[in-house]
């Protein structure tokens, strides 16, 4: 258990797919490494840079785009602002010229095939997701740094303690466990989202908090809408067909729309029957994770592999339940706090805990958020999160060919549906009669993670990853 202070904006990050631990984290590590080189005043005399990937980053890094991420990070691009349509061109140019412009400034020789090394049989002791950078300078100096991508885009430099991007601060309502939320609620009478908002005010003013959270939702909603428009085959060689666009067309009976607002109105006009609603929730989740798998912009929630669950549940609430802007605000604050509890008490890294740490956590977050905006009490919100995770315990991470596609994309639909069911169950229940608490489930999830065989922790060495016949020369 860690007392790290985590902002909702540490849990929800805007980035590029397909993986928060294997793409966004290594990208951030490359940026941090360049920062260390610049801080020492050595950027202008660097002659060579080598990147070494270890453990899960090496075993499934090709399928997850880890090499792409570190190259773009070293080139000075940022995952929040890069024009995603330019990625292929940038990479092709670097490969053809065998040069890279460090931080967009210093051009050096760089061969992606030789200078990004995959150590598939080696792991570093601290965490399965290790990446080491070496810069050789013209005067003989070496800059060597090792980083660990610990899940959800969080990065730790070797020899330093983990810190969230918000930084260490004294907050009015410190929370490490669900029981802390209950304690503060009973003292203040505040809902979860209100407690979280008070803590966020330590780092940002009210206008910024609301603006940035609504921007998070805008990116989520855009990834749903765009995913529902794009057809074709996902990259990577598995020849996985996108399904969201065709499902969207069938559900709308071929009706066209010019924008997301009109699209939502068309969806609503189709009714609110159970099968219709269920199909749309699945469509929303598929859309996001098909975008994620194609190196498009999504929100880490709390990871990229699970990026579709929360947008699908929130879009369900907005579309079919009359959700308002205020609901979106409260939903995200509540969900973010649940995610931070799991990060502190267990893990949000599939390389550490299997897919229970990704889809399971995102489902718990979504369940609590939905219970909040559906009129649930604090106790019911926590119960909803507990129910959602309880039925994801032991879920393995076994991506076929190391790609965030099979079974990852469909798992987001399952996580979203379970979140809605968990919320409904909690809202119709008396939490005083519950036999299992959220803290019990967090503890159990971590124990399960420790007991889980490493073959089922994002290594593609077990489960579906070894039982689905594929024919790929290099994923």
GUVO-412652 format. One record per residue: x, y, z of N, C-alpha, C, O in turn; residue in one letter. Coordinates in pm, whole numbers, plus 50000, padded with zeros to 5 digits. Layout:
XYZXYZXYZXYZA;...
END
This chain:
500854988150000500005000050000500885012450000501815013550080X;500595021749911501365034049902500485045949935499285045949908X;501095056249995500355068450027500595079149921500405091049946X;501005074849801501195084049691499905091849665498815086049667X;500025104749641498855112949614498625113549463499455118649388X;497505108349421497225106749279496035115349240494975114749303X;496215123349136495145131649083494305123448985494775113548929X;493075127848965492225121648864492865122848726492615114548639X;493695132948706494365134848578495615126248564496205125648456X;496005119448671497025109148661496415095948616497065087848551X;495165093948652494445081748612493945082848468494045073348391X;493415094548432492925096948296493955105148220494145116948247X;494615098848123495625105648043495265104647895494815094147849X;495465115347822495275115047678496565110047613497655114847643X;496415100247524497605094747461497275087247334496185088347279X;498255079347289498135071647166498105056847200498815052347290X;497275049147129497245034747148498505028147092499325034747028X;498645014947117497625006147171497745002747319496854996247373X;498815006947388498995002547526499545013847612500455021047571X;498975015347732499505025547823500825021247883501725029447901X;500965008347912502205003447974503305001247871504485003047901X;502924997347748503904993847647504105004647542505075004147466X;503205014247536503335025147439503505038547509504545045147497X;502485042647584502525055747649503665056547752504395066447755X;503805046347837504855046547938506245047647878506995056647916X;506635038647785507945039847722508145053047648509255058447644X;507075058347589507155071347523507535082047625508425090147600X;506865081847741507185091447847508595089147901509295098747936X;509005076647909510365073647957511405079647861512405085147906X;511165078447731512085084347633512165099447650513235105347639X;511015105647676510995120147698511775123747825512515133547828X;511585115747929512315118448054513815116748034514605124448088X;514205106747957515635104547931516225116547857517295121447893X;515525121247755516015133147684516115145047778517045153047768X;515155146047869515205156947967516455156048054517055166248087X;516835143748090518035141748171519295145548092520225151348147X;519315142147964520455145547880520565160747864521645166347874X;519435167147839519435181747822519845188747952520565198647950X;519365183348064519675189448193521185189548219521705198548285X;521875179548168523325178848185524065186848078525295187348078X;523315192947988523925201047883524665193147778525625198047719X;524205180847753524935171847664524225169147531524775162247446X;523025174347512522255170647394523015173447264522935165547170X;523725184447258524395188447134525645180347102526205181746994X;526075171747195527275163447166526955148547168527865140247167X;525665145247171525285131047164525555125847024525175132146925X;526205114247016526505108046886525685095446861525435091846746X;525285088846967524565076246951523625073847068523965076847183X;522445068447039521495064547143521045050147116520715046447003X;521035042347223520575028447214519485026347318519575031447430X;518455018847280517345015947369517295000847391517354993147296X;517174996747517517104982547552515764979747622515434985947722X;515014970347567513714966647622513814953047690514424943747638X;513194952047809513294939747888511914934447927510914941747928X;511884921647959510674915548014509514916147918509654913047799X;508364920247970507154920947888507284931047775506714929147668X;508034941847797508234951647691508964945347572508714949147457X;509844935747599510564929047492509704918247426509704916847304X;508984910847509508234899347457507044903547372506754897147271X;506354914147410505184918447333505324932847283504354939047240X;506544937847287506774951747248506494954747103506004965547071X;506794945247013506514947546871505014949246848504584958546780X;504234940146906502784940846888502164952946954501124957746910X;502794957847061502264969247135502844982647089502454993147140X;503764982246992504324994746942505315001347035505465013547032X;506004993347119506954999347213508115005847140508565016747178X;508604999347035509705005246958509265018246891510025027946885X;508045018346839507505030546779507435041746882507785053146852X;506985038347002506815048347108508135054847147508225067047159X;509165046547169510445052347213511085060647102511725070747129X;510895056346977511455064146865510775077646855511445087846839X;509455077846866508745090546859509075099346979509195111546965X;509205093247097509575100947216510955107147202511145118847237X;511925099347152513265104747132513285115647026514135124547030X;512345115046933512285125046825511645138046868511615147746792X;511125138446991510565150947042509075152347025508525163047052X;508395141746980506935142346965506255138747096506785131147177X;505065144447117504315141847240503035134347205502385137647105X;502645124247283501455116347250500155124047257499165119947196X;500135135147329498905143047341498685151547217497535153847178X;499755156047153499635165847046500025160846908499725167446808X;500705149446899501155144746769499965142346676498925137446719X;500135145846550499115143046450499235128146415500195124046351X;498255120346457498385105846446498525101146301499145090846275X;497965108646207498065104746067499495106046013499795100845905X;500365113046086501745115146040502715104546093503875104446052X;502265095846182503175086446249503875077346148505095075746154X;503125071446056503735062245959504805069445876505875063845850X;504505081545835505465089145754506745092045832507845090745779X;506585096045959507745099246044508635087046059509855087946044X;508025075646090508785063346111509475058745983510625054345985X;508755059745872509345055645744510555064245709511545059245656X;510475077045739511575086245710512795082945795513915082945745X;512565080145923513685076646013514345063645967515565062545965X;513515053745930514055040845886514835042245755515895036245739X;514315050345661514965051845531516285059345542517285055545480X;516295069845623517495078145636518475072945740519655076545741X;517955064145829518735059145943519315070746024520465070446067X;518475080646043518835091946129517615095646214516465093046177X;517905101546328516835106346415517235120146465518415122746490X;516265128846480516525142246532516105142546677514925144046708X;517075141046767516785140446910516105153246957516585164346933X;514975151447023514215162647074513835172446963513515183946990X;513885167746838513605176446724514735186146694514565195446615X;515905183946758516985193746747518275187846693518835192846595X;518765177046755520105171846726519995159246640519485149046686X;520475160046515520375148646424521565139346441522715143646436X;521275126446462522325116446479521955104046398520805102446356X;522925095346376522665082546310521825073846403522085073046523X;520805067346347519945058746428519295048446335518565051946242X;519585035846362518995024846287517965017846377518365010846471X;516675019646352515645013946440515804998946462515504993946570X;516254991646360516384977146373517544973046463517494962446526X;518564981346470519744977946549519804985246682520354980146779X;519234997246687519395005646806518245004746906518305010947012X;517204997146872516184993346970516304978346987515974970646896X;516774974047103517134959947126516094953347215515784958347323X;515554942147170514554934547244515224922947317515634913247254X;515334924047448515944913347529514834904047579514384905147693X;514394894947492513204887047520513394876647629512404871647683X;514624873447662514864863347767515344869547897515714862447991X;515354882747904515854889648024514784898648084514014905048012X;514744899048216513864908348287514664915548394515604910048451X;514294927848420514914935448527514164932748658512974929648655X;514844933748771514254928948897513054936748949512184930949014X;512974949748922511934957848987510554955548929509574954449004X;510464954748795509154953748730509334947148593510384948848531X;508324939748544508454933148414508624942648296509124938548191X;508214955248311508294964748200509484974048218509344985248268X;510664969448177511864977448194512404982548062512404975247963X;512874995148059513495000947941514715009047984514635017448074X;515845006347918517095013247951517585020947829517535015947717X;518055033247852518555041747746520045044547770520475046447883X;520805044747662522215048547670522505058847562522195056747445X;523115069847602523555080047507525075081147514525635082747622X;525715080147400527165081447391527485095247334526985099047228X;528315102647406528655116347364530025116747295530835107747313X;530255127147218531495128347141532725129747230533835126647187X;532535134147353533685135547445533885123147530534685123247623X;533155112447499533315100047572532355098047688532295087147746X;531615108147724530675106747834529505097647795529085097247679X;529005090347894527845081747877526725086647967526955090448082X;525505086747914524325089147996523495076347991523005072447885X;523335069948106522595057348113521495058348217521755061448333X;520275055848176519135056448267518195044748240518025040548125X;517595039548347516635028548335515315032948394515255039248499X;514245029348324512895033148366511995020748366512255010948297X;510935021748446509955011048450508575016748421508145026448484X;507895010648325506535014748292505585005948373505394994248340X;505005011548479504325003348580502825002348559502104997448646X;502345006948443500925005748413500225019248410500545028148488X;499255020548319498475032748311499245045048267498785056248287X;500425043048207501245054248165502155059848274502895069348251X;502095053848394502975058048503504375052548480504535041048438X;505395060848507506785056948484507605059748610507455070148674X;508465050248645509395052048757510815051148704511145041848630X;511665060648741513075059848707513775051448813513515052948932X;514665042848769515375034248864516125042648967516815052248933X;515965038849092516625046049200515825057449258516265063949352X;514635059849199513785070549252512425064849288511985054849232X;511775071449383510445067149423509415071549320509585081549250X;508345063749313507255067249220506565079849267506255081449385X;506315088749173505535100749203504545103149091504865101448973X;503355107049128502365110549026502725124048966503505131649024X;502175126948851502525139348783502075151548861502615162548844X;501065149648948500565160849026501545164649137501485175749191X;502435155349172503435158449272502935156349414501725156249437X;503855154749508503475152849647502855165549704503385176549685X;501755164049772501065175549829500275171149951499965159449969X;499975180850035499075178450147497665181350097497355192650059X;496825171250098495455172850050494495171550168494825165050266X;493335177650159492425177750274491845164150310491575161350427X;491655155350208491035142350235491885131250174491525125750069X;493005127850238493855117050184493125103750184492465100050282X;493245096550072492555083750056493535073450003494145075349897X;493695062650076494475051350030493605038850012493925029949934X;492505038450087491595026950084490155031850070489855043550092X;489285022650034487875025950028487355030050165486465038550175X;487895024150269487465027550405487775042150438487075048250519X;488805047750374489105062050395487985070650336487595080650396X;487495066850219486385074150160485155073850250484485084050270X;484885062250305483735061050397483935069650520482995076050568X;485155069950572485445077950691485205092850664484535099650741X;485765097850552485605112050520484145115450490483685126250523X;483445106150427482015108450400481235109750529480385118550541X;481525101150624480775101450750481105113750833480285118550911X;482325118850816482705131050888482115143450823481645152550892X;482125143850689481755156150618480375155650553479775166150527X;479875143650526478625142450453478785144050302477805143850229X;480025145450257480295147650115480255134550036480615123950088X;479805135349911479865123949820481315121849775482175130249798X;481565110349709482925107549664483435118549572484565123249588X;482625122649476483095132549380483415145849448484305153049404X;482685149149554482945161649626484255160949702484995170749707X;484555149449761485825147649832486985148549734488005154849762X;486825142049618487875142349517488085156549464489215160749443X;487005163749444487095177549395487875186249493488695194449452X;487615184549622488365192249722489855189349714490685198349728X;490195176649691491615173149678492215178849550493355183649550X;491465178349442491975183549314492265198549322493135203549251X;491535205649409491735220049423493105223649477493515235249470X;493825213949530495195216249575496095218749455497075226149463X;495755212349342496605213149221496065222349114496845227849036X;494735224349108494125232149000492955240249053492385236849156X;492615250948983491425258449022490185251948962490295243248875X;489015255949007487765249548966487535250248816487095240548755X;487835261648756487615263248613488475253348534488005247048439X;489735252048575490665242948506490245228448525490305220548430X;489845224948646489415211148673488265207248581488295196848516X;487255215848578486085212748496486445212448347486045203348275X;487195222348303487575223048162488375210648120488125204748016X;489335206948203490205195548167489455182248174489715173348093X;488545180848269487765168548276486815167348156486665156548099X;486205178348119485315178048003486105175847874485585170247778X;487355180147872488215177247756488545162447750488605156547642X;488765156347867488955141847874487755134847811487915125747730X;486545139247850485335133247794485235135847643484805127047568X;485625147647600485585150847457486445141047378486025136147272X;487645138047427488525128547357487925114647359487975107447259X;487335110647473486675097747481485545096747378485445087047303X;484705107047376483545107147286483995107247140483395100747055X;485055114547112485565115046975486085101346932485905097346817X;486735094247024487245080946989486105071246962486235062346878X;484985072847034483795064547005483255067846867483055058946784X;483035080646842482425084846716483285081046596482785075546498X;484585083946603485475080746491485585065746471485645060846358X;485615058346581485685043846571484455037846505484525027246444X;483325044746519482075040246456481995044046309481045040046241X;482965051546259482965055646118484005048146036483855046645914X;485055043346101486185037746027486055022646007485915015146104X;486105018345882486085004245849487504999545818488445007445818X;487624986545790488914981545746489504971145837488824965445923X;490804968745817491544958545891492514965445986493174975145949X;492604960346108493514966146206494964962446172495214951646118X;495914971146203497314968346172497874957246260497334954346367X;498964951046215499654941246298499784927546236500644919746278X;498964924546137499114911746069498124900946104498124890446040X;497274903146204496254893246239495034893946147494184885046146X;494974904646069493844906745978492504907246052491514901646007X;492514914046165491284915746243490444926746178490904937946160X;489224923446143488314933046082487684942046189487224937346293X;487664954946161486914963946248485424960246242484904956946135X;484744960846357483334957246363482414968746402481224968546370X;482954978846470482094989546522481364997046412480185000146426X;482054999946302481425007746195480255000246132479215006146104X;480424987246110479344979446050478184977946148477024978546107X;478494975946277477434975146377476684988446387475464988646398X;477434999446383476845012846384475885014546266474785019646281X;476325010146147475485011446027474195003346040473115008046006X;474314991046092473134982446108472154988346208470944988546184X;472674993046320471804998246426471085011046382469945013546422X;471765019146299471155031546250470375029346121469825038746063X;470345016546077469625013145954470095021545834469305025545749X;471405023945831472005030845718471865045945719472315052545625X;471245051645823471085066245829472455072945848473255068545931X;472705083345773473975090445782473845102345876472745107445899X;474965106845930474975118646017476215126845986477195121745932X;476165139546021477255148645989478165151446109479225157446092X;477765147446227478575150146345478095142046463477065135346456X;478855142746574478555134346690477225137946757476545129046807X;476845150746758475575154546821474395148546744473465143046804X;474435149646613473365143946531473355128646544472295122346544X;474545122846555474695108346571473995103646698473265093646695X;474205110646809473555106946935472035107946923471315099446974X;471575118246855470125119846837469545108246754468445103546783X;470265103946654469825092546573469755079846657468825071846644X;470755078146743470755066246830469535066446921468845056346935X;469265077846982468135078947074466805076347002465885070647060X;466725080646877465465079046805465155064346775464035060946737X;466145055646794465935041546768465285034046882464955022246869X;465095040946995464425034647108465365031947224466495036847227X;464875024147320465675021247439465435006947485465535004047604X;465114997947392464924983847426466214977547474467304982647446X;466104966447548467274960247609468304956147504469474959647516X;467884948647402468824943947301469474955547226470674955247197X;468684965747195469194977447124470254984647207471314988247157X;469934986747334470874993547424472134985347441473244990747438X;471974972247460473114963347478474034963847356475254964447370X;473444963647238474254964347116475044977347108476194977447065X;474424988247150475125001047144476275001747244477335006947212X;476074996647364477164996547463478354988847407479494993247419X;478084977347345479154969547283479804977247169481024977147154X;478984983947091479504991746978480415002947026481485005146970X;479995010047131480815020947186482185015747228483215021747196X;482195004447301483444998947352484334993847239485544996247239X;483734986847142484494982047027485144993646953486304992946913X;484375004446935484865015946859486135021646920487115024246850X;486125023647052487285029547119488505020547104489595025247072X;488315007647127489494999047128489974995046989491114990846973X;489104996546890489604995346753490435007646717491415006546644X;490035019246767490855031146749492185029546822493245032846768X;492135024346942493335022147022494305012746949495505015346944X;493765002046891494604992146823495224997646695496194992046644X;494685008746644495205014446520496025027046545496135035746459X;496625028046665497515039046698496835052646689497435062546647X;495575053046730494835065646732494795071146874495265064746968X;494245083146889494245089747019493065084847103491915084947059X;493365080647225492355076247320492725081547457493765087947475X;491865078747555492165082347694492495069847772491715060247774X;493645069747835494025059047925493055059248043492975069148116X;492315048148064491225048648161490985035248231489965029048202X;491815030348319493105036248359494255031948270495385036448288X;493975022948171494995018548077494455019647936493265022247916X;495315017747838494855018047699494135005247661493145005747587X;494614993947710493964981347680492544980747730491724973147678X;492224988947832490884989647889490235003147861489335007347933X;490695009947756490255023747731488805024947690488255035847695X;488165013947649486805014847599485715013547702484565017047676X;486045008447821485015005347921484325018047972483105019247963X;485095027348025484515039448083483825048047978482705052748004X;484425050547860483685058047758482365051347719481365058247698X;482355038047709481125031147669480035032747774478875035047740X;480395031547901479405032848008478925047148021477735049648042X;479835056648008479455070648019478605074847898477655082447912X;478965069947779478155072947660476765066747672475775072647629X;476695054847731475395048547761474545057547849473355059447823X;475155063147953474415071648046473955084447978472825088947998X;474835090447899474495102947829473415100447724472495108447710X;473535089647652472645087047539471265082047582470245086547531X;471255072647676470005065847708469395069847843468235066647871X;470165076847927469665080248061469585095248083469315099748195X;469815103047979469715117547993470855123848069470675134348131X;472025117648065473175122848139473545136948096473525140147977X;473895145348193474225159348169475725161848180476485152848216X;476135174048150477535177748166477975176248312479095172148339X;477085179548404477405177948546477585163148581478435159748663X;476785154448520476935140048542478315135348495478975127448563X;478735140148379480045136348326481145140248424482055132448452X;481045152448476482005157748571482075148948696483155145248741X;480915145548752480875137648875481285123148851481945117048934X;480885117948738481245104148702482755102548698483305093348759X;483445111448628484885110248610485645112348741486645105648765X;485185121448825485825123348955485695110849041486655106649106X;484515104949041484275092849119485085081249066485765074349142X;485015079048936485735067848874487235069148895487915059248922X;487755081248882489185083448899489675079449036490775073949050X;488875082349139489285078849275489315063749295490195058549363X;488365056649235488375042049246489625036349178490245027049230X;489985041949064491195037448997492445039549080493325031049082X;492515050849150493695053549232493785043949351494875040349394X;492635039849404492625030249515493195016849470493955010549543X;492835012549349493385000049297494875001349268495634991949291X;495295012849217496725014649188497535014149316498625008249319X;497015020149424497755020349550497745006949620498755002749676X;496595000049617496464987649693496784975149616496934964449675X;496884976149483497144964349401497994968649282499174971749299X;497414968849163498134972949042497144975848932496034970548931X;497544984148837496764986048715497604981948595497374986548483X;498564973248619499464968348514499174953748485499254945348575X;498834950548360498584936648322499864928448332499804916348356X;501014934748316502284927648328502544923548473503374914848498X;501864929748565501964926148707500804917548753500984908648836X;499604920048699498434913648756497474907148659496394902948699X;497844906148531496904900748434495834910948399495904922448441X;494844906648320493834916048271492854920348379492124930048359X;492814913448493492004918248604492454932248645491664940148696X;493724935248623494284948148660493914959148560494094970948589X;493414955348444493054965148343491544965548322490884975148362X;490984955148259489534954848239488804954548372487794961348389X;489304946848468488664946148599488614959548669487564963448721X;489734966648670489784979748736488914989848661488174997448724X;488984989848529488164999448454486684996748475485885006148483X;486294984148484484894980748508484454985448647483344990448663X;485324983748745485004988548880484875003748884483985009148949X;485765010548814485705025048806484395029748743483725038648794X;484055023348630482835027148558481595024248642480645032048642X;481605013048712480445009348795480205019648903479065023548928X;481275024048969481135033949075480675047349018479805053949075X;481255051248904480845063848841479385063748801478675073548821X;478935052548745477545051548702476605051548822475535057648817X;476985044648928476155044749049476035058849106474975062749155X;477135066449099477135080149149476115088749076475315095649138X;476155088448942475275097148865473865091548852472975098048796X;473655079448903472315073448905471645074949040470605068949065X;472245083149128471635085949258472095077049371471485077149478X;473155069349350473625060349453474325067449568474885078349551X;474285061249684475005066249801476485062849788476865055249699X;477305068249876478725064849877478905049849893479705043549824X;478135044049985478225029650010477835021649886478455011449856X;476825026149815476405019049693477435020549581477635011249503X;478075032149572479125033949472480275024249496480785018049403X;480685022949622481775013849656481354999449634482154991049593X;480084996549663479574982949642479564979649493479884968449454X;479194989349410479194987149266480604983949215480774974849134X;481594991249263482984988649224483424974849269484104967749196X;483024971149389483374957849443482774946749359483464937149324X;481504948049325480824937649247481504936149110481744925049064X;481804947349048482414946748915483764939748919484034931248834X;484614943049016485914936649023485824922249069486574913649022X;484914919449160484794905749212484624895649099485104884349108X;483964899848993483684890648883484654892248766484394887948654X;485784898648795486914898848703488164892548767489204891448702X;488074888648893489234883048961489794871148884489064862248842X;491114871148868491784860148800491834861448650492384852648584X;491284872148593491274873748448492704875448396493424884448440X;493104866948304494464866848254494654876748140493684881448080X;495894879848112496264888247997497044879447900498194875847928X;496434876047788497064866647694496884871347550496274864247470X;497404883047516497154888847383497764880447271498964877447272X;496934876647175497394868847061498374877146978498074888446939X;499544871246953500604877946875501114890646941501764898846876X;500824892347069501294904347139500584916947098501034927947130X;499464915547026498714927146980497534929847073496954920547128X;497194942447091496074946047180494774945047099494074955047077X;494474932747055493324930546967492494918647012491314920247044X;493084906647015492384894647058493054889647185494254886747184X;492304888547295490874891047316490554905047368489444907647413X;491534914047362491464926847433490264935447393489594941147479X;489994936347263488934945347217487584940847270486834948847324X;487264927847254485974922847302485864923747454484774925747507X;486974922347524486934922947670486424936447719485844937347828X;486634946747642486114959847680484584959947679483964966547762X;483984952647584482514951947583482024944747708481034948847768X;482714934047747482324926447865482484934947992481624934748080X;483584942347999483814950848116482754961648129482334964848240X;482334967248016481304977748018479954972148064479284978148149X;479564960748009478284954748047478304950748194477314952748265X;479414944948240479514941348381479414953548472478834952948580X;479994964648427479944976948507478504981648523478094985448633X;477734981448415476334985648421475544976248511474734980748593X;475784963248496475084953448581475454955248728474584954848815X;476744957348755477194959248893476554971548955476154971449072X;476474982348877475834994548926474374992148959473884996349065X;473664985348867472254982448890472044973949015471134976449094X;472894963849032472784955149150472994963149278472254961649375X;474014971649277474324979549396473184989249429472844991049546X;472604995349326471525004949348470264998249403469435004749467X;470114985349377468954978049427469264970149554468464961849597X;470424972749613470864965149731471094974149851471234986249838X;471154968049965471534974850089472974971250121473244959850158X;473904980650107475314977650129475604972150270476624965550291X;474724974950365474944969750500474914954550504475474948350594X;474254948550405474164933950400475274927450319475334915250309X;476154935550261477224930050177478244922450261478604926750370X;478684911250210479674903050280481104906250237482064902850306X;481234913050122482544916050067482674931150050481784937449994X;483764936850099483994951250083484914953749965485584944549917X;484954966149919485874969649812487314967349855488134962749776X;487634970649979488994968350027489354953550027490484949849997X;488384944850060488614930350052488984926249910489894918249889X;488264931849814488484928149675489834933449624490524926449550X;490204945549662491514951049622492634941949675493574938649603X;492514938149802493514929349863493564915949791494644910649764X;492384910449761492314897449694492874898249553493554889049507X;492584909249484493124910849349494644910749350495264904649264X;495244917449447496704917849455497274904049488498284899949431X;496624896949581497084883449613496984874349491497864866149465X;495894875849415495714868049292496794871449190497314862649122X;497124884149181498184888449090499514882049125500244877449037X;499834881649253501094875649296501134860749269502194855149240X;499984854149279499904839649257499844835949109500144824549072X;499464845349024499254842348882500574839048812501584845848832X;500544828648731501714824748653502074835848555501194842148496X;503374838248539503824849148451503404847348306503384857048231X;503054835048266502614832848128501334840548098501014843247982X;500604843948204499314850648187499384865548221498364871848250X;500594871048218500794885048251501414892548133502544897248141X;500664893448024501054901647910502374897347846503114905547793X;502654884347851503864879047787503564872047656504474869147578X;502274869347630501844861547513502454847647513502704841947407X;502694842147631503284828847644502294818647701502684807447733X;501044822547713500044813447766498654816947718498464827247652X;497684808447750496284811147718496014811747570496564803947493X;495144821047530494774822347390495994825147302496024821247185X;496974831847358498144835847278498894823847222499594825147121X;498784812047286499494800247236498544790047175498984779647126X;497264792847178496294783347126495574787947000494784780546942X;495834800346958495244805546835496304805046726497334811846736X;496084797046621497094795946515497244809246440496264815146396X;498464813646426498744825946353499914823646261500664813946278X;500074832346167501204831546074501734845646053501354852745959X;502634849446144503204862846137504724861746136505304854746219X;505364868546043506814868446040507364876746155508364873046216X;506724887646185507104896346296505914904846330505414912246245X;505434904046453504184910946490504354925946487503414933246515X;
END
